[in-house]
Amino acid sequence: MYIGVDIGGTNLAAGIVNEAGEIIAQDTTPTLRNRSSGEIISDIARLCRGLVDKAGLSMSDIKKIGAGCPGTIDTETGTAVYVNNLKMEGVPLAGELERLLKKEVHLENDANAAAYGEYCIYGDGAKSFIMITLGTGVGSGIILDGKIYRGFNGAGGEIGHMTLVSGGNRCTCGKDGCWETYASVTALIAQTKAAIEENPGSLMEKLAAERGKISGRTAFDAARAGDEAAKAVVNQYVKYVADGIVSVVNIFQPEKIVLGGGISREGDYLLKPVEEFVKANDYNRYRPHTQLEVARLFNEAGIIGAALAAR
Ligand SMILES: [Zn+2]
């Protein structure tokens, strides 16, 4: 039995995961991300202890603990080197948790952990597997020959920060034109907002008013109902997503690419046009094509992947 912890900007989630990668108990607590790293780490430890109690187990039943954290992670030393939205920079997270829980802790980048989780459960043993998560940003994890690819320094596999438009939108990483500034849910919301302003009275405007906000679903729901302005937003967004995927395919020609994140719940409505665009623009015309799928583990991928990566 393992514990997997998913450290997010909003919630800290943890689960007890068995050898088969099934979660047998899980719990979450708010991250309250402006707190010090010490406070967050003691909350993670409390969460883990509570989970073990809840499952009727003791800490001696747990072999190892795996934790996924956003940012650049030194997995060798278990240090969070650079974290965008938490006060974790330079914090020896694994060591601190080991001290509190008296258990070996393996620290991994959160997107890598999620990709590894999805790979372990639904990867069908693909030799090369890439998961792309369309969320607040565009996260990604690359699994080659069953192993997480991290680059020589742990900062590798940040596909969301490849350039889609030279000199384009300013990204949170400081560079301009990153893929995630066009293909993330944050970007989709901005694209939807702009279209609402340009098309007063559109169904998007009505849906946003009913729900009290513009979300990643606004344009998709309105497009499905036939709203022309919304269809234009969705078509453009799909093209941004698919154009980036073509580059990923051209570099890696991976056996499988899985799309995760909230927007992947749109299922075939997102996947089919992406697939069509990728097929039409793939450099490879003569060999078998990369299989494109939507993720199936959703929020649990991070917990399961962190736990299984600790094995
Ligand atoms: Zn960037």
Boltz pocket constraint, residues with backbone or C-beta under 6 A from the ligand:
constraints:
  - pocket:
      binder: B
      contacts: [[A, 160], [A, 161], [A, 171], [A, 172], [A, 173], [A, 174], [A, 175], [A, 178]]
      max_distance: 6.0
